[in-house]
Amino acid sequence: MTNTHEDARPDKAALAEVQKLAESIRTEVSKVIIGQIDTVDLMLTALLSRGHILLEGVPGTAKTFLAQVFAHVTKLEFGRIQFTPDLLPGDLLGTNLFSFQTNEFTLVKGPIFCDMLLADEINRTPPKTQSALLEAMQERQVTIDGTRFPLGDNFMVVATQNPIEQQGTYPLPEAQLDRFLFKHILSYPNRDEEIQIVQQHGQRSGTPSMSELGLKTVMTKAALKKARTAISGIHLNDEVTHYVVDLVRGTRDNPLFETGASPRAAAMIASSARAFAALQGRNYVIPDDVKAIALPALRHRAVLSPAAEIEGRTADEVITTVIEQTQAPR
């Protein structure tokens, strides 16, 4: 049984263009970002499947720098806002200001009006301001004083948070977390990578500008649109669809989770698995594509039970068990 027609799949030429585009982005980013190959691939997958990504890592693991470099290389209009406890929704969205010259209100747009928004240390602002992102992330629009303003089809949020510093932070509510396609944990570089980082960036005390780094832009909006069109035709058969649903339902059936992943999670995994398959040069999804993205797609959506927390279990451990116990189609 299949759920798409064979001739709806992208041809080899279209897939080759997607792979060429992705490889160009990887090559350019790797000129200044040492290591973090898995992070770049997840950001590529999120971009191609219209998703948002939450990066969690200790200070100094290049979360902010990576977002800036990625936006420059992909030619996405970049916006950044540092989330703080006193940040108000208007600081993010913008406000209507009255002009005495025209006798009218004029919208002064906030930093959210961009292609890629870096929400730096997103858990440092209160829920009221965090919730201002909900409509933008789900519908790619914002409502200001009753008027809706579109943000564009390329709008993407790259949020960061620090896992070790909890004083003065506000945990993201489940509704907010569910809007993120991936939550990725950045690890420390290995010894060789760290030596390269020091050799390449050790002469600077601050972050250099993109022009100083000599990075090229290797993508256009037309190329991105074309790649997304090709990816939408990637074949996902019934067996793999059932596997995605079983994985998500497995988080709900596991007693170590108080709340499992939502149906939105299953739809997002299916969409991003298509993008991941295209990056591997295939016009169909296999179970390994789903397995590759399952952990970052689910770790922030399932809530551990109090008993599991007392036992010292982590969401990653339990989700890994769910993945191992869910039978994949051949």
C-alpha positions in Angstrom: 0.0 0.0 0.0 1.3 3.5 -0.8 0.0 7.0 -0.2 1.5 8.9 -3.1 1.8 8.3 -6.8 5.1 7.1 -8.1 5.2 9.9 -10.7 4.7 12.6 -8.0 8.2 11.9 -6.6 11.0 14.4 -7.4 13.3 13.3 -10.2 17.0 12.7 -9.8 17.9 16.1 -11.1 15.7 17.9 -8.5 17.2 15.7 -5.7 20.7 16.4 -7.0 19.9 20.2 -6.7 18.8 19.7 -3.1 21.9 17.8 -2.2 24.2 20.3 -4.0 22.5 23.2 -2.1 22.9 21.4 1.2 26.5 20.6 0.5 27.3 24.2 -0.4 25.8 25.4 2.9 27.7 22.8 4.9 31.0 23.6 3.2 30.6 27.4 3.7 29.5 27.0 7.4 32.4 24.6 8.1 34.9 27.3 7.2 34.3 28.9 10.5 32.3 26.5 12.6 34.5 23.6 13.6 32.6 20.3 14.2 28.9 20.6 15.0 28.1 18.6 11.8 25.0 17.1 13.4 23.8 20.5 14.5 24.2 22.0 10.9 22.3 19.0 9.4 19.4 19.4 11.9 19.3 23.1 11.0 19.2 22.3 7.3 16.5 19.7 7.9 14.5 22.3 9.9 15.0 25.0 7.2 13.9 22.7 4.4 10.8 21.4 6.3 9.8 24.8 7.6 10.5 24.0 11.2 12.0 25.8 14.2 14.9 24.6 16.3 15.9 25.0 20.0 19.6 24.8 20.7 20.6 23.9 24.2 24.2 24.1 25.3 26.6 25.6 27.9 28.0 29.1 27.2 30.8 29.2 24.6 29.6 26.3 22.4 28.9 28.7 19.4 25.1 28.6 19.5 24.7 32.3 18.6 27.7 32.4 16.2 26.3 29.3 14.3 22.9 31.0 13.9 24.5 34.1 12.5 26.8 32.2 10.1 23.9 30.0 9.0 21.7 33.0 8.2 24.4 34.7 6.3 25.3 31.7 4.2 21.7 31.0 3.3 21.0 34.7 2.7 18.1 34.7 5.2 17.3 38.1 6.7 18.6 37.8 10.3 17.0 39.2 13.4 18.2 38.8 16.9 16.8 39.6 20.3 18.3 38.9 23.7 15.6 37.6 26.0 15.7 39.2 29.5 13.3 39.2 32.5 12.1 42.7 31.7 11.4 42.1 27.9 7.8 42.9 26.9 5.9 41.5 23.9 6.0 44.8 22.2 9.8 44.7 22.3 9.6 41.6 20.2 6.6 42.2 17.9 6.7 46.0 17.6 4.3 48.7 18.5 1.9 51.2 16.9 3.2 54.8 17.5 1.1 57.9 16.9 2.5 60.4 14.5 1.5 64.0 15.0 2.6 64.9 11.5 0.2 62.4 9.8 -2.4 62.1 12.6 -2.2 58.3 12.3 -0.7 55.4 14.0 2.4 53.8 12.3 3.7 50.4 13.1 7.3 50.3 14.2 8.2 46.7 13.5 10.1 44.6 16.1 13.0 42.2 15.4 10.5 39.3 14.7 10.0 40.7 11.2 12.8 38.8 9.6 13.5 35.4 8.0 15.5 33.9 10.8 15.0 35.1 14.3 17.6 34.2 16.9 15.8 34.1 20.2 18.8 34.2 22.5 18.4 32.6 25.9 14.7 32.3 25.4 14.1 30.9 28.9 15.2 34.2 30.5 12.0 36.0 29.7 8.6 35.6 31.5 5.8 33.4 29.9 3.9 36.5 28.8 6.7 37.4 26.4 7.4 33.8 25.5 3.8 33.3 24.4 4.1 36.2 21.9 6.1 33.7 19.8 3.3 31.1 19.7 1.3 32.6 16.8 4.4 33.5 14.9 5.9 30.0 15.1 2.6 28.2 14.2 1.0 30.6 11.7 3.9 32.7 10.5 2.1 35.9 11.4 1.7 38.2 14.3 -1.3 40.2 15.6 -0.7 43.7 16.8 -3.6 45.8 18.1 -6.1 43.5 16.3 -4.3 43.7 12.9 -2.5 40.6 11.5 0.9 41.0 9.8 2.4 38.1 7.8 6.0 37.2 8.5 6.7 35.3 5.3 7.0 31.6 4.4 10.7 31.6 5.3 10.2 32.7 8.9 12.2 30.4 11.2 13.1 30.6 14.9 16.4 29.5 16.2 16.2 29.7 20.0 19.0 29.1 22.5 19.0 28.2 26.2 21.6 27.4 28.8 21.0 24.1 30.6 23.1 24.7 33.7 22.1 28.2 34.9 18.5 28.1 36.3 18.5 31.2 38.5 16.3 33.9 36.9 14.9 31.6 34.2 11.4 30.6 33.2 11.0 27.1 31.8 9.3 27.0 28.4 5.7 25.8 28.7 4.7 22.6 26.8 2.7 24.6 24.2 5.8 26.6 23.4 8.1 23.6 23.2 5.7 21.7 21.0 6.1 24.4 18.3 9.8 23.5 17.9 10.5 20.8 15.4 13.8 19.9 17.1 15.5 20.4 20.5 19.2 19.8 19.9 21.8 19.4 22.7 25.2 20.8 21.7 28.1 18.8 23.0 31.6 20.0 23.7 34.0 19.6 20.7 36.5 16.8 20.8 40.2 17.6 21.5 41.2 17.9 17.8 38.3 20.1 17.1 39.0 22.3 20.1 42.6 22.7 18.9 41.3 23.8 15.5 39.0 26.3 17.2 41.8 27.9 19.2 44.1 28.0 16.1 41.4 29.6 14.0 39.7 32.0 16.4 42.2 32.3 19.3 43.6 35.6 18.0 40.2 37.3 18.5 38.4 38.3 21.7 35.1 39.1 20.1 32.9 37.7 17.4 34.0 38.8 13.9 31.6 40.2 11.4 30.6 38.1 8.4 32.5 40.3 6.0 35.7 39.7 8.0 35.2 36.0 7.8 34.9 36.1 4.0 31.8 33.8 3.9 29.8 33.6 0.7 26.0 33.3 0.4 25.2 30.2 -1.5 21.4 30.1 -1.5 18.6 32.2 -2.9 14.9 32.3 -1.8 14.0 30.9 -5.2 16.4 27.9 -4.7 14.9 27.3 -1.2 11.4 27.3 -2.6 12.4 24.9 -5.3 14.1 22.6 -2.8 11.0 22.6 -0.6 8.8 21.8 -3.5 11.0 18.8 -4.4 11.0 17.6 -0.8 7.2 17.7 -0.5 7.1 15.0 -3.2 9.4 12.6 -1.2 7.6 9.3 -0.9 6.4 8.1 2.6 4.8 4.7 2.4 2.1 3.4 4.7 4.5 1.2 6.7 6.9 4.0 7.5 3.9 6.3 8.3 2.6 3.6 10.8 6.1 3.4 12.3 6.1 7.2 12.9 2.7 7.0 14.6 3.8 4.0 16.7 6.9 5.9 17.9 4.9 8.9 19.0 2.2 6.7 20.6 5.0 4.8 22.4 5.8 7.9 24.4 2.2 8.1 25.5 2.0 4.4 26.5 5.2 4.5 28.5 4.5 4.8 32.3 7.7 6.8 32.8 6.1 9.7 30.9 3.4 11.7 32.5 2.5 13.3 29.1 3.6 11.9 25.7 4.1 13.6 22.4 1.2 15.1 20.5 -0.2 14.3 17.0 1.6 17.4 15.9 4.8 15.6 16.7 4.0 12.8 14.3 3.1 15.2 11.5 6.4 17.1 12.0 8.5 14.0 12.1 6.9 12.8 8.8 7.7 16.2 7.2 11.2 16.4 8.5 11.9 12.8 7.6 11.2 13.7 4.0 13.8 16.5 4.2 16.3 14.2 5.8 15.8 11.6 3.1 16.4 14.2 0.4 19.6 15.2 2.1 20.7 11.6 1.7 19.8 11.6 -2.0 16.7 9.5 -1.8 13.2 10.2 -3.1 11.6 8.0 -0.4 11.8 7.8 3.4 13.2 4.7 5.2 12.9 3.9 8.9 16.5 4.9 9.5 15.6 8.5 8.5 12.9 8.5 11.1 15.3 7.0 13.7 17.9 9.7 12.9 15.6 12.6 13.9 13.3 10.9 16.4 15.3 11.9 19.6 15.7 15.6 18.8 12.1 15.7 17.6 10.7 14.0 20.8 12.9 14.9 23.7 11.2 18.2 24.4 7.6 17.0 23.9 7.4 14.2 26.4 7.1 15.0 30.2 8.7 12.6 32.7 6.5 11.3 35.5 7.4 12.3 39.1 8.4 8.6 39.7 10.8 8.7 36.8 12.4 11.9 38.0 12.8 10.5 41.5 14.6 7.5 39.9 16.9 10.0 38.1 15.8 9.0 34.6 16.1 11.4 31.7 13.8 12.0 28.8 16.6 11.1 26.4 17.0 7.7 28.1 13.3 6.8 28.0 12.8 8.0 24.4 15.8 6.0 23.3 14.2 2.9 25.0 10.9 3.7 23.1 12.8 3.9 19.8 14.6 0.6 20.5 11.3 -1.2 21.5 9.2 0.1 18.6 9.4 -2.4 15.7 10.5 -0.8 12.5 9.3 -2.0 9.1 11.8 -3.8 6.9 
